[in-house]
Amino acid sequence: MSYGTLQDRTALVTGAACGIGEATARLLAAQGARVVLLARRAERLEELAAKIGADGGRALAVPADLTGQASVDAPPSACTRRTGGWTWS
């Protein structure tokens, strides 16, 4: 599937605290996507979300350790609680 733009689409990026995940999140946000940042290091995620916001993007930091099923199930619930659903302004 090909999209002409990422504007107002939502991307969930795992491993977003550093390296390729961080670079991917920044690129997606710069292209207009709303980015949900997932990784274990909450402080790093909050810093990245703030940087993306300062650059005009939209990002939501959701700390998660995706090594078990409970951890895999938690991020969507956290996103819904923190945003009131998947509809963003």
C-alpha positions as a LaTeX table, in Angstrom:
\begin{tabular}{lrrr}
\hline
Residue & $x$ (\AA) & $y$ (\AA) & $z$ (\AA) \\
\hline
Met1 & 0.00 & 0.00 & 0.00 \\
Ser2 & 1.32 & 3.42 & $-0.87$ \\
Tyr3 & 0.36 & 6.68 & 0.81 \\
Gly4 & 0.82 & 10.08 & $-0.73$ \\
Thr5 & 1.39 & 11.56 & 2.72 \\
Leu6 & 1.74 & 10.48 & 6.32 \\
Gln7 & $-0.15$ & 13.57 & 7.50 \\
Asp8 & $-2.61$ & 12.61 & 10.26 \\
Arg9 & $-1.72$ & 8.92 & 10.17 \\
Thr10 & $-0.60$ & 7.21 & 13.37 \\
Ala11 & 2.63 & 5.23 & 13.59 \\
Leu12 & 3.58 & 3.04 & 16.55 \\
Val13 & 7.36 & 2.74 & 16.87 \\
Thr14 & 8.92 & 0.12 & 19.14 \\
Gly15 & 12.45 & 0.62 & 20.40 \\
Ala16 & 11.94 & 4.38 & 20.06 \\
Ala17 & 14.26 & 5.39 & 22.91 \\
Cys18 & 17.41 & 5.27 & 20.78 \\
Gly19 & 19.08 & 4.22 & 17.55 \\
Ile20 & 17.02 & 3.17 & 14.56 \\
Gly21 & 13.75 & 3.40 & 16.51 \\
Glu22 & 14.42 & 6.99 & 17.52 \\
Ala23 & 15.49 & 7.95 & 13.99 \\
Thr24 & 12.38 & 6.30 & 12.55 \\
Ala25 & 10.11 & 8.14 & 15.00 \\
Arg26 & 11.72 & 11.48 & 14.16 \\
Leu27 & 11.40 & 10.86 & 10.42 \\
Leu28 & 7.76 & 9.79 & 10.67 \\
Ala29 & 6.90 & 12.82 & 12.81 \\
Ala30 & 8.71 & 15.15 & 10.39 \\
Gln31 & 6.55 & 13.69 & 7.61 \\
Gly32 & 3.38 & 14.55 & 9.55 \\
Ala33 & 2.56 & 11.27 & 11.28 \\
Arg34 & 1.36 & 11.14 & 14.87 \\
Val35 & 3.90 & 8.91 & 16.58 \\
Val36 & 3.35 & 6.56 & 19.53 \\
Leu37 & 6.77 & 5.92 & 21.08 \\
Leu38 & 7.32 & 2.55 & 22.79 \\
Ala39 & 10.41 & 1.43 & 24.70 \\
Arg40 & 11.47 & 0.50 & 28.22 \\
Arg41 & 13.18 & 3.78 & 29.13 \\
Ala42 & 10.42 & 6.22 & 30.07 \\
Glu43 & 12.74 & 9.18 & 30.57 \\
Arg44 & 14.25 & 8.82 & 27.09 \\
Leu45 & 10.78 & 8.50 & 25.55 \\
Glu46 & 9.56 & 11.65 & 27.29 \\
Glu47 & 12.64 & 13.54 & 26.07 \\
Leu48 & 12.06 & 12.36 & 22.50 \\
Ala49 & 8.35 & 13.23 & 22.64 \\
Ala50 & 9.29 & 16.73 & 23.84 \\
Lys51 & 11.82 & 17.15 & 21.02 \\
Ile52 & 9.31 & 16.00 & 18.43 \\
Gly53 & 6.74 & 18.40 & 19.87 \\
Ala54 & 9.25 & 21.27 & 19.83 \\
Asp55 & 9.84 & 20.54 & 16.15 \\
Gly56 & 6.11 & 20.79 & 15.45 \\
Gly57 & 5.28 & 17.09 & 15.53 \\
Arg58 & 2.94 & 15.04 & 17.70 \\
Ala59 & 4.23 & 12.18 & 19.83 \\
Leu60 & 2.96 & 10.11 & 22.74 \\
Ala61 & 5.46 & 8.31 & 25.00 \\
Val62 & 4.27 & 4.92 & 26.27 \\
Pro63 & 6.86 & 3.04 & 28.36 \\
Ala64 & 6.62 & $-0.70$ & 27.67 \\
Asp65 & 8.77 & $-3.82$ & 27.88 \\
Leu66 & 7.50 & $-6.02$ & 25.08 \\
Thr67 & 9.01 & $-9.27$ & 26.35 \\
Gly68 & 5.72 & $-10.79$ & 27.58 \\
Gln69 & 2.09 & $-10.91$ & 26.47 \\
Ala70 & 0.90 & $-8.57$ & 29.24 \\
Ser71 & 3.44 & $-6.02$ & 28.06 \\
Val72 & 2.27 & $-6.41$ & 24.47 \\
Asp73 & $-1.37$ & $-5.89$ & 25.48 \\
Ala74 & $-0.69$ & $-2.83$ & 27.66 \\
Pro75 & 0.35 & $-0.14$ & 25.10 \\
Pro76 & $-2.98$ & 0.07 & 23.22 \\
Ser77 & $-4.83$ & 0.45 & 26.53 \\
Ala78 & $-2.38$ & 3.10 & 27.70 \\
Cys79 & $-2.79$ & 5.00 & 24.44 \\
Thr80 & $-6.56$ & 4.89 & 24.72 \\
Arg81 & $-6.47$ & 6.08 & 28.36 \\
Arg82 & $-4.04$ & 8.90 & 27.63 \\
Thr83 & $-5.63$ & 10.15 & 24.43 \\
Gly84 & $-9.28$ & 9.23 & 24.94 \\
Gly85 & $-9.01$ & 6.89 & 21.97 \\
Trp86 & $-7.09$ & 6.83 & 18.75 \\
Thr87 & $-8.58$ & 10.10 & 17.49 \\
Trp88 & $-6.06$ & 12.90 & 17.89 \\
Ser89 & $-6.51$ & 16.60 & 17.27 \\
\hline
\end{tabular}
